[in-house]
Amino acid sequence: MKNNFFACTTYSAGVKAGKKGKPRPLLSIKPGIDDGKRRWDATEQRKLRRMRGVRGTETQRPKGFFL
């Protein structure tokens, strides 16, 4: 039996910069494979729950935030 160990997960963030070096909104990205779609949808639901806050009220989205 082969032992597989999971050490960590890493995430990378990208920032689009304009001509003056200031951040600009990125285009929304949608995954193409089924497992990626399932994970993407679960991530979107977690984002929505966080944005609603503890009491379930909607909060204003930051400028340039895409869902």
PDB file of N, CA, C, O and CB in Angstrom:
ATOM      1  N   MET A   1       0.845  -1.182   0.000  1.00  0.00           N
ATOM      2  CA  MET A   1       0.000   0.000   0.000  1.00  0.00           C
ATOM      3  C   MET A   1       0.886   1.240   0.000  1.00  0.00           C
ATOM      4  O   MET A   1       1.819   1.358   0.795  1.00  0.00           O
ATOM      5  CB  MET A   1      -0.959   0.001   1.222  1.00  0.00           C
ATOM      6  N   LYS A   2       0.582   2.143  -0.890  1.00  0.00           N
ATOM      7  CA  LYS A   2       1.369   3.361  -1.018  1.00  0.00           C
ATOM      8  C   LYS A   2       0.825   4.438  -0.073  1.00  0.00           C
ATOM      9  O   LYS A   2      -0.380   4.687  -0.030  1.00  0.00           O
ATOM     10  CB  LYS A   2       1.359   3.864  -2.481  1.00  0.00           C
ATOM     11  N   ASN A   3       1.720   5.067   0.677  1.00  0.00           N
ATOM     12  CA  ASN A   3       1.312   6.152   1.568  1.00  0.00           C
ATOM     13  C   ASN A   3       1.450   7.481   0.840  1.00  0.00           C
ATOM     14  O   ASN A   3       2.513   7.802   0.309  1.00  0.00           O
ATOM     15  CB  ASN A   3       2.156   6.151   2.871  1.00  0.00           C
ATOM     16  N   ASN A   4       0.381   8.240   0.820  1.00  0.00           N
ATOM     17  CA  ASN A   4       0.402   9.582   0.247  1.00  0.00           C
ATOM     18  C   ASN A   4       0.161  10.576   1.369  1.00  0.00           C
ATOM     19  O   ASN A   4      -0.788  10.431   2.140  1.00  0.00           O
ATOM     20  CB  ASN A   4      -0.666   9.740  -0.885  1.00  0.00           C
ATOM     21  N   PHE A   5       1.004  11.568   1.462  1.00  0.00           N
ATOM     22  CA  PHE A   5       0.857  12.581   2.494  1.00  0.00           C
ATOM     23  C   PHE A   5       0.555  13.923   1.855  1.00  0.00           C
ATOM     24  O   PHE A   5       1.167  14.304   0.858  1.00  0.00           O
ATOM     25  CB  PHE A   5       2.121  12.668   3.363  1.00  0.00           C
ATOM     26  N   PHE A   6      -0.382  14.623   2.434  1.00  0.00           N
ATOM     27  CA  PHE A   6      -0.750  15.953   1.964  1.00  0.00           C
ATOM     28  C   PHE A   6      -0.064  16.961   2.868  1.00  0.00           C
ATOM     29  O   PHE A   6      -0.344  17.010   4.065  1.00  0.00           O
ATOM     30  CB  PHE A   6      -2.307  16.158   1.958  1.00  0.00           C
ATOM     31  N   ALA A   7       0.823  17.759   2.316  1.00  0.00           N
ATOM     32  CA  ALA A   7       1.613  18.691   3.133  1.00  0.00           C
ATOM     33  C   ALA A   7       0.947  20.049   3.266  1.00  0.00           C
ATOM     34  O   ALA A   7       0.822  20.569   4.375  1.00  0.00           O
ATOM     35  CB  ALA A   7       2.995  18.863   2.538  1.00  0.00           C
ATOM     36  N   CYS A   8       0.525  20.625   2.166  1.00  0.00           N
ATOM     37  CA  CYS A   8      -0.073  21.964   2.244  1.00  0.00           C
ATOM     38  C   CYS A   8      -0.775  22.307   0.930  1.00  0.00           C
ATOM     39  O   CYS A   8      -0.629  21.610  -0.074  1.00  0.00           O
ATOM     40  CB  CYS A   8       1.007  23.028   2.570  1.00  0.00           C
ATOM     41  N   THR A   9      -1.532  23.390   0.965  1.00  0.00           N
ATOM     42  CA  THR A   9      -2.179  23.948  -0.211  1.00  0.00           C
ATOM     43  C   THR A   9      -1.664  25.361  -0.390  1.00  0.00           C
ATOM     44  O   THR A   9      -1.528  26.104   0.581  1.00  0.00           O
ATOM     45  CB  THR A   9      -3.735  23.922  -0.083  1.00  0.00           C
ATOM     46  N   THR A  10      -1.379  25.734  -1.618  1.00  0.00           N
ATOM     47  CA  THR A  10      -0.932  27.104  -1.874  1.00  0.00           C
ATOM     48  C   THR A  10      -1.898  27.793  -2.821  1.00  0.00           C
ATOM     49  O   THR A  10      -2.543  27.150  -3.649  1.00  0.00           O
ATOM     50  CB  THR A  10       0.498  27.118  -2.459  1.00  0.00           C
ATOM     51  N   TYR A  11      -1.987  29.081  -2.691  1.00  0.00           N
ATOM     52  CA  TYR A  11      -2.831  29.902  -3.542  1.00  0.00           C
ATOM     53  C   TYR A  11      -1.993  31.054  -4.078  1.00  0.00           C
ATOM     54  O   TYR A  11      -1.114  31.564  -3.384  1.00  0.00           O
ATOM     55  CB  TYR A  11      -4.078  30.425  -2.771  1.00  0.00           C
ATOM     56  N   SER A  12      -2.260  31.451  -5.279  1.00  0.00           N
ATOM     57  CA  SER A  12      -1.561  32.617  -5.816  1.00  0.00           C
ATOM     58  C   SER A  12      -2.599  33.656  -6.223  1.00  0.00           C
ATOM     59  O   SER A  12      -3.709  33.313  -6.630  1.00  0.00           O
ATOM     60  CB  SER A  12      -0.650  32.227  -7.029  1.00  0.00           C
ATOM     61  N   ALA A  13      -2.235  34.901  -6.110  1.00  0.00           N
ATOM     62  CA  ALA A  13      -3.132  35.992  -6.469  1.00  0.00           C
ATOM     63  C   ALA A  13      -2.479  36.829  -7.556  1.00  0.00           C
ATOM     64  O   ALA A  13      -1.270  37.060  -7.536  1.00  0.00           O
ATOM     65  CB  ALA A  13      -3.478  36.866  -5.231  1.00  0.00           C
ATOM     66  N   GLY A  14      -3.274  37.269  -8.486  1.00  0.00           N
ATOM     67  CA  GLY A  14      -2.765  38.126  -9.546  1.00  0.00           C
ATOM     68  C   GLY A  14      -3.412  39.492  -9.467  1.00  0.00           C
ATOM     69  O   GLY A  14      -4.581  39.613  -9.099  1.00  0.00           O
ATOM     70  N   VAL A  15      -2.667  40.501  -9.805  1.00  0.00           N
ATOM     71  CA  VAL A  15      -3.187  41.860  -9.811  1.00  0.00           C
ATOM     72  C   VAL A  15      -2.904  42.461 -11.179  1.00  0.00           C
ATOM     73  O   VAL A  15      -1.766  42.463 -11.649  1.00  0.00           O
ATOM     74  CB  VAL A  15      -2.554  42.722  -8.668  1.00  0.00           C
ATOM     75  N   LYS A  16      -3.942  42.965 -11.801  1.00  0.00           N
ATOM     76  CA  LYS A  16      -3.780  43.639 -13.083  1.00  0.00           C
ATOM     77  C   LYS A  16      -3.477  45.102 -12.796  1.00  0.00           C
ATOM     78  O   LYS A  16      -4.217  45.756 -12.061  1.00  0.00           O
ATOM     79  CB  LYS A  16      -5.057  43.483 -13.986  1.00  0.00           C
ATOM     80  N   ALA A  17      -2.406  45.615 -13.365  1.00  0.00           N
ATOM     81  CA  ALA A  17      -2.025  47.009 -13.144  1.00  0.00           C
ATOM     82  C   ALA A  17      -2.229  47.809 -14.427  1.00  0.00           C
ATOM     83  O   ALA A  17      -1.955  47.329 -15.527  1.00  0.00           O
ATOM     84  CB  ALA A  17      -0.553  47.110 -12.669  1.00  0.00           C
ATOM     85  N   GLY A  18      -2.717  49.040 -14.263  1.00  0.00           N
ATOM     86  CA  GLY A  18      -2.901  49.938 -15.397  1.00  0.00           C
ATOM     87  C   GLY A  18      -1.592  50.624 -15.765  1.00  0.00           C
ATOM     88  O   GLY A  18      -0.533  50.299 -15.227  1.00  0.00           O
ATOM     89  N   LYS A  19      -1.678  51.574 -16.684  1.00  0.00           N
ATOM     90  CA  LYS A  19      -0.486  52.277 -17.158  1.00  0.00           C
ATOM     91  C   LYS A  19       0.203  53.063 -16.049  1.00  0.00           C
ATOM     92  O   LYS A  19       1.421  53.242 -16.082  1.00  0.00           O
ATOM     93  CB  LYS A  19      -0.853  53.212 -18.291  1.00  0.00           C
ATOM     94  N   LYS A  20      -0.565  53.532 -15.068  1.00  0.00           N
ATOM     95  CA  LYS A  20       0.016  54.300 -13.963  1.00  0.00           C
ATOM     96  C   LYS A  20       0.405  53.407 -12.787  1.00  0.00           C
ATOM     97  O   LYS A  20       0.801  53.908 -11.734  1.00  0.00           O
ATOM     98  CB  LYS A  20      -0.965  55.366 -13.496  1.00  0.00           C
ATOM     99  N   GLY A  21       0.295  52.099 -12.957  1.00  0.00           N
ATOM    100  CA  GLY A  21       0.690  51.168 -11.910  1.00  0.00           C
ATOM    101  C   GLY A  21      -0.368  50.914 -10.855  1.00  0.00           C
ATOM    102  O   GLY A  21      -0.093  50.232  -9.868  1.00  0.00           O
ATOM    103  N   LYS A  22      -1.578  51.445 -11.036  1.00  0.00           N
ATOM    104  CA  LYS A  22      -2.654  51.231 -10.064  1.00  0.00           C
ATOM    105  C   LYS A  22      -3.426  49.960 -10.421  1.00  0.00           C
ATOM    106  O   LYS A  22      -3.553  49.618 -11.596  1.00  0.00           O
ATOM    107  CB  LYS A  22      -3.613  52.457 -10.019  1.00  0.00           C
ATOM    108  N   PRO A  23      -3.942  49.257  -9.400  1.00  0.00           N
ATOM    109  CA  PRO A  23      -4.687  48.021  -9.655  1.00  0.00           C
ATOM    110  C   PRO A  23      -5.941  48.279 -10.488  1.00  0.00           C
ATOM    111  O   PRO A  23      -6.598  49.310 -10.344  1.00  0.00           O
ATOM    112  CB  PRO A  23      -5.072  47.354  -8.333  1.00  0.00           C
ATOM    113  N   ARG A  24      -6.259  47.326 -11.361  1.00  0.00           N
ATOM    114  CA  ARG A  24      -7.459  47.382 -12.186  1.00  0.00           C
ATOM    115  C   ARG A  24      -8.219  46.077 -12.007  1.00  0.00           C
ATOM    116  O   ARG A  24      -7.617  45.057 -11.669  1.00  0.00           O
ATOM    117  CB  ARG A  24      -7.107  47.629 -13.688  1.00  0.00           C
ATOM    118  N   PRO A  25      -9.541  46.089 -12.231  1.00  0.00           N
ATOM    119  CA  PRO A  25     -10.322  44.854 -12.086  1.00  0.00           C
ATOM    120  C   PRO A  25      -9.885  43.786 -13.091  1.00  0.00           C
ATOM    121  O   PRO A  25      -9.546  44.089 -14.235  1.00  0.00           O
ATOM    122  CB  PRO A  25     -11.814  45.150 -12.260  1.00  0.00           C
ATOM    123  N   LEU A  26      -9.904  42.539 -12.639  1.00  0.00           N
ATOM    124  CA  LEU A  26      -9.597  41.399 -13.505  1.00  0.00           C
ATOM    125  C   LEU A  26     -10.888  40.844 -14.086  1.00  0.00           C
ATOM    126  O   LEU A  26     -11.956  41.005 -13.495  1.00  0.00           O
ATOM    127  CB  LEU A  26      -8.831  40.296 -12.728  1.00  0.00           C
ATOM    128  N   LEU A  27     -10.797  40.200 -15.226  1.00  0.00           N
ATOM    129  CA  LEU A  27     -11.954  39.534 -15.797  1.00  0.00           C
ATOM    130  C   LEU A  27     -12.268  38.292 -14.974  1.00  0.00           C
ATOM    131  O   LEU A  27     -11.371  37.659 -14.418  1.00  0.00           O
ATOM    132  CB  LEU A  27     -11.709  39.167 -17.283  1.00  0.00           C
ATOM    133  N   SER A  28     -13.535  37.956 -14.904  1.00  0.00           N
ATOM    134  CA  SER A  28     -13.949  36.770 -14.171  1.00  0.00           C
ATOM    135  C   SER A  28     -13.529  35.520 -14.946  1.00  0.00           C
ATOM    136  O   SER A  28     -13.590  35.498 -16.176  1.00  0.00           O
ATOM    137  CB  SER A  28     -15.481  36.779 -13.928  1.00  0.00           C
ATOM    138  N   ILE A  29     -13.105  34.486 -14.229  1.00  0.00           N
ATOM    139  CA  ILE A  29     -12.643  33.241 -14.843  1.00  0.00           C
ATOM    140  C   ILE A  29     -13.579  32.111 -14.424  1.00  0.00           C
ATOM    141  O   ILE A  29     -13.915  31.984 -13.247  1.00  0.00           O
ATOM    142  CB  ILE A  29     -11.167  32.921 -14.435  1.00  0.00           C
ATOM    143  N   LYS A  30     -13.994  31.301 -15.378  1.00  0.00           N
ATOM    144  CA  LYS A  30     -14.818  30.133 -15.087  1.00  0.00           C
ATOM    145  C   LYS A  30     -14.048  28.878 -15.486  1.00  0.00           C
ATOM    146  O   LYS A  30     -13.481  28.830 -16.578  1.00  0.00           O
ATOM    147  CB  LYS A  30     -16.186  30.209 -15.834  1.00  0.00           C
ATOM    148  N   PRO A  31     -14.013  27.858 -14.622  1.00  0.00           N
ATOM    149  CA  PRO A  31     -13.306  26.618 -14.951  1.00  0.00           C
ATOM    150  C   PRO A  31     -14.058  25.813 -16.008  1.00  0.00           C
ATOM    151  O   PRO A  31     -15.263  25.985 -16.187  1.00  0.00           O
ATOM    152  CB  PRO A  31     -13.109  25.768 -13.691  1.00  0.00           C
ATOM    153  N   GLY A  32     -13.341  24.937 -16.705  1.00  0.00           N
ATOM    154  CA  GLY A  32     -13.937  24.177 -17.789  1.00  0.00           C
ATOM    155  C   GLY A  32     -14.266  22.728 -17.472  1.00  0.00           C
ATOM    156  O   GLY A  32     -15.122  22.156 -18.146  1.00  0.00           O
ATOM    157  N   ILE A  33     -13.632  22.098 -16.480  1.00  0.00           N
ATOM    158  CA  ILE A  33     -13.891  20.681 -16.207  1.00  0.00           C
ATOM    159  C   ILE A  33     -14.897  20.536 -15.066  1.00  0.00           C
ATOM    160  O   ILE A  33     -15.068  21.449 -14.259  1.00  0.00           O
ATOM    161  CB  ILE A  33     -12.574  19.942 -15.860  1.00  0.00           C
ATOM    162  N   ASP A  34     -15.561  19.381 -15.008  1.00  0.00           N
ATOM    163  CA  ASP A  34     -16.647  19.171 -14.048  1.00  0.00           C
ATOM    164  C   ASP A  34     -16.211  19.347 -12.600  1.00  0.00           C
ATOM    165  O   ASP A  34     -16.895  20.025 -11.834  1.00  0.00           O
ATOM    166  CB  ASP A  34     -17.224  17.797 -14.229  1.00  0.00           C
ATOM    167  N   ASP A  35     -15.083  18.748 -12.205  1.00  0.00           N
ATOM    168  CA  ASP A  35     -14.624  18.882 -10.826  1.00  0.00           C
ATOM    169  C   ASP A  35     -14.294  20.341 -10.518  1.00  0.00           C
ATOM    170  O   ASP A  35     -14.582  20.830  -9.426  1.00  0.00           O
ATOM    171  CB  ASP A  35     -13.393  17.986 -10.574  1.00  0.00           C
ATOM    172  N   GLY A  36     -13.699  21.020 -11.469  1.00  0.00           N
ATOM    173  CA  GLY A  36     -13.388  22.432 -11.287  1.00  0.00           C
ATOM    174  C   GLY A  36     -14.648  23.265 -11.132  1.00  0.00           C
ATOM    175  O   GLY A  36     -14.684  24.195 -10.326  1.00  0.00           O
ATOM    176  N   LYS A  37     -15.688  22.937 -11.904  1.00  0.00           N
ATOM    177  CA  LYS A  37     -16.964  23.656 -11.806  1.00  0.00           C
ATOM    178  C   LYS A  37     -17.591  23.446 -10.433  1.00  0.00           C
ATOM    179  O   LYS A  37     -18.097  24.387  -9.821  1.00  0.00           O
ATOM    180  CB  LYS A  37     -17.937  23.192 -12.912  1.00  0.00           C
ATOM    181  N   ARG A  38     -17.554  22.201  -9.954  1.00  0.00           N
ATOM    182  CA  ARG A  38     -18.140  21.899  -8.642  1.00  0.00           C
ATOM    183  C   ARG A  38     -17.426  22.682  -7.553  1.00  0.00           C
ATOM    184  O   ARG A  38     -18.064  23.269  -6.680  1.00  0.00           O
ATOM    185  CB  ARG A  38     -18.069  20.387  -8.344  1.00  0.00           C
ATOM    186  N   ARG A  39     -16.090  22.687  -7.608  1.00  0.00           N
ATOM    187  CA  ARG A  39     -15.315  23.409  -6.602  1.00  0.00           C
ATOM    188  C   ARG A  39     -15.530  24.915  -6.731  1.00  0.00           C
ATOM    189  O   ARG A  39     -15.591  25.619  -5.723  1.00  0.00           O
ATOM    190  CB  ARG A  39     -13.822  23.073  -6.731  1.00  0.00           C
ATOM    191  N   TRP A  40     -15.645  25.416  -7.968  1.00  0.00           N
ATOM    192  CA  TRP A  40     -15.889  26.845  -8.202  1.00  0.00           C
ATOM    193  C   TRP A  40     -17.223  27.252  -7.575  1.00  0.00           C
ATOM    194  O   TRP A  40     -17.301  28.266  -6.881  1.00  0.00           O
ATOM    195  CB  TRP A  40     -15.884  27.165  -9.726  1.00  0.00           C
ATOM    196  N   ASP A  41     -18.279  26.456  -7.822  1.00  0.00           N
ATOM    197  CA  ASP A  41     -19.593  26.764  -7.265  1.00  0.00           C
ATOM    198  C   ASP A  41     -19.568  26.758  -5.741  1.00  0.00           C
ATOM    199  O   ASP A  41     -20.189  27.615  -5.112  1.00  0.00           O
ATOM    200  CB  ASP A  41     -20.629  25.768  -7.773  1.00  0.00           C
ATOM    201  N   ALA A  42     -18.862  25.805  -5.140  1.00  0.00           N
ATOM    202  CA  ALA A  42     -18.751  25.763  -3.677  1.00  0.00           C
ATOM    203  C   ALA A  42     -18.026  27.004  -3.159  1.00  0.00           C
ATOM    204  O   ALA A  42     -18.390  27.549  -2.117  1.00  0.00           O
ATOM    205  CB  ALA A  42     -18.011  24.484  -3.223  1.00  0.00           C
ATOM    206  N   THR A  43     -17.009  27.443  -3.882  1.00  0.00           N
ATOM    207  CA  THR A  43     -16.274  28.648  -3.491  1.00  0.00           C
ATOM    208  C   THR A  43     -17.173  29.868  -3.564  1.00  0.00           C
ATOM    209  O   THR A  43     -17.141  30.714  -2.670  1.00  0.00           O
ATOM    210  CB  THR A  43     -15.042  28.846  -4.383  1.00  0.00           C
ATOM    211  N   GLU A  44     -17.979  29.973  -4.621  1.00  0.00           N
ATOM    212  CA  GLU A  44     -18.890  31.111  -4.766  1.00  0.00           C
ATOM    213  C   GLU A  44     -19.885  31.150  -3.604  1.00  0.00           C
ATOM    214  O   GLU A  44     -20.199  32.226  -3.094  1.00  0.00           O
ATOM    215  CB  GLU A  44     -19.643  31.036  -6.115  1.00  0.00           C
ATOM    216  N   GLN A  45     -20.382  29.984  -3.183  1.00  0.00           N
ATOM    217  CA  GLN A  45     -21.324  29.942  -2.065  1.00  0.00           C
ATOM    218  C   GLN A  45     -20.663  30.390  -0.762  1.00  0.00           C
ATOM    219  O   GLN A  45     -21.281  31.098   0.033  1.00  0.00           O
ATOM    220  CB  GLN A  45     -21.893  28.530  -1.906  1.00  0.00           C
ATOM    221  N   ARG A  46     -19.402  29.979  -0.536  1.00  0.00           N
ATOM    222  CA  ARG A  46     -18.690  30.431   0.663  1.00  0.00           C
ATOM    223  C   ARG A  46     -18.487  31.938   0.636  1.00  0.00           C
ATOM    224  O   ARG A  46     -18.630  32.596   1.667  1.00  0.00           O
ATOM    225  CB  ARG A  46     -17.335  29.719   0.789  1.00  0.00           C
ATOM    226  N   LYS A  47     -18.156  32.497  -0.522  1.00  0.00           N
ATOM    227  CA  LYS A  47     -17.983  33.951  -0.654  1.00  0.00           C
ATOM    228  C   LYS A  47     -19.271  34.681  -0.303  1.00  0.00           C
ATOM    229  O   LYS A  47     -19.257  35.667   0.433  1.00  0.00           O
ATOM    230  CB  LYS A  47     -17.542  34.320  -2.082  1.00  0.00           C
ATOM    231  N   LEU A  48     -20.392  34.186  -0.840  1.00  0.00           N
ATOM    232  CA  LEU A  48     -21.677  34.828  -0.567  1.00  0.00           C
ATOM    233  C   LEU A  48     -22.015  34.794   0.918  1.00  0.00           C
ATOM    234  O   LEU A  48     -22.498  35.784   1.468  1.00  0.00           O
ATOM    235  CB  LEU A  48     -22.785  34.153  -1.367  1.00  0.00           C
ATOM    236  N   ARG A  49     -21.762  33.649   1.576  1.00  0.00           N
ATOM    237  CA  ARG A  49     -22.040  33.557   3.016  1.00  0.00           C
ATOM    238  C   ARG A  49     -21.183  34.543   3.802  1.00  0.00           C
ATOM    239  O   ARG A  49     -21.675  35.185   4.729  1.00  0.00           O
ATOM    240  CB  ARG A  49     -21.793  32.126   3.525  1.00  0.00           C
ATOM    241  N   ARG A  50     -19.901  34.670   3.440  1.00  0.00           N
ATOM    242  CA  ARG A  50     -19.024  35.620   4.133  1.00  0.00           C
ATOM    243  C   ARG A  50     -19.488  37.051   3.914  1.00  0.00           C
ATOM    244  O   ARG A  50     -19.454  37.865   4.837  1.00  0.00           O
ATOM    245  CB  ARG A  50     -17.577  35.461   3.656  1.00  0.00           C
ATOM    246  N   MET A  51     -19.921  37.361   2.697  1.00  0.00           N
ATOM    247  CA  MET A  51     -20.341  38.721   2.391  1.00  0.00           C
ATOM    248  C   MET A  51     -21.640  39.085   3.093  1.00  0.00           C
ATOM    249  O   MET A  51     -21.868  40.254   3.406  1.00  0.00           O
ATOM    250  CB  MET A  51     -20.498  38.894   0.897  1.00  0.00           C
ATOM    251  N   ARG A  52     -22.487  38.107   3.340  1.00  0.00           N
ATOM    252  CA  ARG A  52     -23.742  38.375   4.046  1.00  0.00           C
ATOM    253  C   ARG A  52     -23.509  38.643   5.528  1.00  0.00           C
ATOM    254  O   ARG A  52     -24.323  39.297   6.180  1.00  0.00           O
ATOM    255  CB  ARG A  52     -24.703  37.202   3.878  1.00  0.00           C
ATOM    256  N   GLY A  53     -22.422  38.151   6.046  1.00  0.00           N
ATOM    257  CA  GLY A  53     -22.101  38.399   7.442  1.00  0.00           C
ATOM    258  C   GLY A  53     -22.813  37.438   8.374  1.00  0.00           C
ATOM    259  O   GLY A  53     -23.551  36.556   7.934  1.00  0.00           O
ATOM    260  N   VAL A  54     -22.589  37.614   9.646  1.00  0.00           N
ATOM    261  CA  VAL A  54     -23.117  36.711  10.667  1.00  0.00           C
ATOM    262  C   VAL A  54     -24.635  36.770  10.740  1.00  0.00           C
ATOM    263  O   VAL A  54     -25.280  35.740  10.938  1.00  0.00           O
ATOM    264  CB  VAL A  54     -22.524  37.048  12.023  1.00  0.00           C
ATOM    265  N   ARG A  55     -25.214  37.943  10.586  1.00  0.00           N
ATOM    266  CA  ARG A  55     -26.665  38.093  10.741  1.00  0.00           C
ATOM    267  C   ARG A  55     -27.440  37.869   9.452  1.00  0.00           C
ATOM    268  O   ARG A  55     -28.668  37.962   9.447  1.00  0.00           O
ATOM    269  CB  ARG A  55     -26.979  39.461  11.269  1.00  0.00           C
ATOM    270  N   GLY A  56     -26.745  37.575   8.361  1.00  0.00           N
ATOM    271  CA  GLY A  56     -27.436  37.295   7.111  1.00  0.00           C
ATOM    272  C   GLY A  56     -27.775  38.536   6.304  1.00  0.00           C
ATOM    273  O   GLY A  56     -28.569  38.452   5.366  1.00  0.00           O
ATOM    274  N   THR A  57     -27.202  39.681   6.637  1.00  0.00           N
ATOM    275  CA  THR A  57     -27.484  40.896   5.883  1.00  0.00           C
ATOM    276  C   THR A  57     -26.471  41.048   4.760  1.00  0.00           C
ATOM    277  O   THR A  57     -25.305  40.684   4.909  1.00  0.00           O
ATOM    278  CB  THR A  57     -27.463  42.135   6.804  1.00  0.00           C
ATOM    279  N   GLU A  58     -26.919  41.584   3.646  1.00  0.00           N
ATOM    280  CA  GLU A  58     -26.024  41.829   2.511  1.00  0.00           C
ATOM    281  C   GLU A  58     -25.085  42.981   2.837  1.00  0.00           C
ATOM    282  O   GLU A  58     -25.492  43.973   3.441  1.00  0.00           O
ATOM    283  CB  GLU A  58     -26.830  42.136   1.224  1.00  0.00           C
ATOM    284  N   THR A  59     -23.853  42.845   2.442  1.00  0.00           N
ATOM    285  CA  THR A  59     -22.893  43.935   2.578  1.00  0.00           C
ATOM    286  C   THR A  59     -22.523  44.417   1.189  1.00  0.00           C
ATOM    287  O   THR A  59     -22.707  43.700   0.205  1.00  0.00           O
ATOM    288  CB  THR A  59     -21.628  43.487   3.371  1.00  0.00           C
ATOM    289  N   GLN A  60     -22.007  45.618   1.110  1.00  0.00           N
ATOM    290  CA  GLN A  60     -21.619  46.172  -0.178  1.00  0.00           C
ATOM    291  C   GLN A  60     -20.335  45.510  -0.657  1.00  0.00           C
ATOM    292  O   GLN A  60     -19.394  45.333   0.116  1.00  0.00           O
ATOM    293  CB  GLN A  60     -21.441  47.699  -0.087  1.00  0.00           C
ATOM    294  N   ARG A  61     -20.303  45.150  -1.918  1.00  0.00           N
ATOM    295  CA  ARG A  61     -19.109  44.527  -2.486  1.00  0.00           C
ATOM    296  C   ARG A  61     -18.046  45.582  -2.741  1.00  0.00           C
ATOM    297  O   ARG A  61     -18.367  46.713  -3.107  1.00  0.00           O
ATOM    298  CB  ARG A  61     -19.449  43.778  -3.791  1.00  0.00           C
ATOM    299  N   PRO A  62     -16.790  45.224  -2.551  1.00  0.00           N
ATOM    300  CA  PRO A  62     -15.711  46.151  -2.876  1.00  0.00           C
ATOM    301  C   PRO A  62     -15.694  46.458  -4.372  1.00  0.00           C
ATOM    302  O   PRO A  62     -16.095  45.622  -5.182  1.00  0.00           O
ATOM    303  CB  PRO A  62     -14.356  45.574  -2.434  1.00  0.00           C
ATOM    304  N   LYS A  63     -15.236  47.639  -4.738  1.00  0.00           N
ATOM    305  CA  LYS A  63     -15.164  48.036  -6.136  1.00  0.00           C
ATOM    306  C   LYS A  63     -14.245  47.071  -6.890  1.00  0.00           C
ATOM    307  O   LYS A  63     -13.138  46.776  -6.440  1.00  0.00           O
ATOM    308  CB  LYS A  63     -14.658  49.500  -6.269  1.00  0.00           C
ATOM    309  N   GLY A  64     -14.712  46.589  -8.030  1.00  0.00           N
ATOM    310  CA  GLY A  64     -13.926  45.668  -8.829  1.00  0.00           C
ATOM    311  C   GLY A  64     -14.087  44.213  -8.428  1.00  0.00           C
ATOM    312  O   GLY A  64     -13.393  43.349  -8.964  1.00  0.00           O
ATOM    313  N   PHE A  65     -15.001  43.916  -7.483  1.00  0.00           N
ATOM    314  CA  PHE A  65     -15.213  42.541  -7.021  1.00  0.00           C
ATOM    315  C   PHE A  65     -16.241  41.875  -7.917  1.00  0.00           C
ATOM    316  O   PHE A  65     -17.352  42.384  -8.065  1.00  0.00           O
ATOM    317  CB  PHE A  65     -15.673  42.507  -5.532  1.00  0.00           C
ATOM    318  N   PHE A  66     -15.891  40.742  -8.519  1.00  0.00           N
ATOM    319  CA  PHE A  66     -16.786  40.056  -9.439  1.00  0.00           C
ATOM    320  C   PHE A  66     -17.210  38.719  -8.869  1.00  0.00           C
ATOM    321  O   PHE A  66     -16.402  37.995  -8.288  1.00  0.00           O
ATOM    322  CB  PHE A  66     -16.121  39.866 -10.798  1.00  0.00           C
ATOM    323  N   LEU A  67     -18.484  38.394  -9.040  1.00  0.00           N
ATOM    324  CA  LEU A  67     -18.996  37.069  -8.690  1.00  0.00           C
ATOM    325  C   LEU A  67     -19.539  36.404  -9.911  1.00  0.00           C
ATOM    326  O   LEU A  67     -20.021  35.274  -9.836  1.00  0.00           O
ATOM    327  CB  LEU A  67     -20.071  37.151  -7.609  1.00  0.00           C
TER     328      LEU A  67
END
